[in-house]
């Protein structure tokens, strides 16, 4: 089997690529920071194909997918993991450039990879698209504005893919993590590691390996089984009452 995983430089993506490679799968490991893929390549050798890719660049995605070597070209699993959140300010204070980056990465990048890889899956009569969403798709929080909206898109797009793929053997899953400790908050706060660490203080959040385990599980179900959505949070996180502002 061959997996194409985006955003493998760290966090979820690196853990997912590692989990697949441990199973003997070939992995097209893509990232903007290709130097971060060296440990994966050293650990798994020819099972890993490191590729420099910015999913926001449609022409680059097209070129990479079209130019894959034969042993990596028949993609069985696409994991749309590349994504980010920028800022935690109210909508009226966030730089619009942050919104554009989130839309370009979380939505358009996912669309480019899916559109270019999906036809091959349909033609071969096998395949699985796994989209990494977020519980923010369903549950709003202050400062979540465009990030939550992009993940709501991922959720609905995943369900609509299922509708379009009825009658084919291609499966689609949306995995929605809650609080998880990776570089996510460091990116959100633009390198402020102290502020990022404060988000997880006193908690036991999900890990990248927890998400990789969920991805591996859905992909390895029998071919007739489609896991539509997995929503997962650490035990220390739960739902909260609606906020009320009082005069």
Secondary structure, 3 states (H helix, E strand, C coil): CEEEECCCCCHHHHHHHHHHHHCCCEEEEEECCHHHHHHHHHHHHHHEEEEECCCCCHHHHHHHHHCCCHHHHCCCEEEECCCCCCCCCCCCCCCHHHHHHHHHHHHHHHHHHHHHHHHHHHHHCCEEEEEECCHHHCCCCCCCHHHHHHHHHHHHHHHHHHHHCCCCCEEEEEEEECCECCCHHHHHCCCCHHHHHHHHCCCCCECHHHHHHHHHHHHCCCCCCCCCEEEECCCCCCCCCCCCCCC
